[in-house]
């Protein structure tokens, strides 16, 4: 394993990221089990839905917070300058840094998949598709968090920006569906059409994270649209991750140490 990737994993272990995320996810799943059992119908489906959503959100949030604070602390403690003193280019530095976070994402996702396999005994294909999409979603968000952490000068701003990006991208499908519903109580038709154009324009630049990690895969199994969803989230990752890494490399090469 490359030294920079190993350093990232050691830092995550030192900060108790694995233990902290696992404990919080277990608590969230316990609460999901309690809330799901209050439903009169579709009890199992409610438990799985709550558990899948909460574990996915906690996982991504934990990764974002760790990446942002880890990178900013590395800047403040001159750890990045020490790493660059080795025979490594800035291009290699960014790529290895991101790969270290990708390995970290995979390691923290495996226990979540194992827990969901116990809660939602769906077929193996559904569980693997859900797990794969969570890993891909995590790697994309890790890339975005890395970019914002390298560009911005504080740790809080990248966290807020990354979380906002994640929430908006995750809800983009809902926003687009809302624009197709007639707004009978809209005060102005102009405002109605303007909001629709804004949402459509925004959806052209943001990834559609609502295609990632669908709870329905765990509840009802793989549908006829699963292959379409699989192709969509793989294509999105193949487009956005290189773009984000390119932005990070371009900005990092311009920094003066």
GITA-V453034 format. One record per backbone hydrogen bond with DSSP energy under -1.0 kcal/mol. NH is the residue of the N-H (numbers start at 1). CO is the residue of the C=O. Records with the same first field share a line. If there is no record, write none. Layout:
BEGIN
NH=CO, CO
END
This chain:
BEGIN
6=2
7=3
8=4
9=5
10=6
11=7
12=8
13=9
14=10
15=11
16=13
17=12
20=16
21=17
22=18
23=19
24=20
25=21
26=22
27=23
28=24
29=25
30=26
31=27
32=28
33=29
34=30
35=31
36=32
37=33
38=35
39=36
46=42
47=43
48=44
49=45
50=46
51=47
52=48
53=49
54=50
55=51
56=52
57=53
58=54
59=55
60=56
61=57
62=58
63=59
64=60
65=61
66=62
67=63
68=64
69=65
70=66
71=67
72=68
73=69
74=70
75=71
76=72
77=73
78=75
79=74
80=74
82=78
83=79
84=80
86=83
88=86
93=89
94=90
95=91
96=92
97=93
98=94
99=95
100=96
101=97
102=98
103=99
104=100
105=101
106=102
107=103
108=104
109=105
110=106
113=109
114=110
115=111
116=112
117=113
118=114
119=115
120=116
122=120
127=123
128=124
129=125
130=126
131=127
132=128
133=129
134=130
135=131
136=132
137=133
138=134
139=135
140=136
141=137
142=138
143=139
144=140
145=141
146=142
147=143
148=144
149=145
150=146
151=147
152=148
159=155
160=156
161=157
162=158
163=159
164=160
165=161
166=162
167=163
168=164
169=165
170=166
171=167
175=171
176=172
177=173
178=174
179=175
181=178
184=182
186=183
192=188
193=189
194=190
195=191
196=192
197=193
198=194
199=195
200=196
201=197
202=198
203=199
205=202
206=202
209=207
211=208
212=209
217=214
219=215
220=216
226=223
229=225
230=226
231=227
232=228
233=229
234=230
235=231
236=232
237=233
238=234
239=235
240=236
241=237
243=239
244=240
245=241
246=242
247=243
248=244
249=245
250=246
251=247
252=248
253=249
END
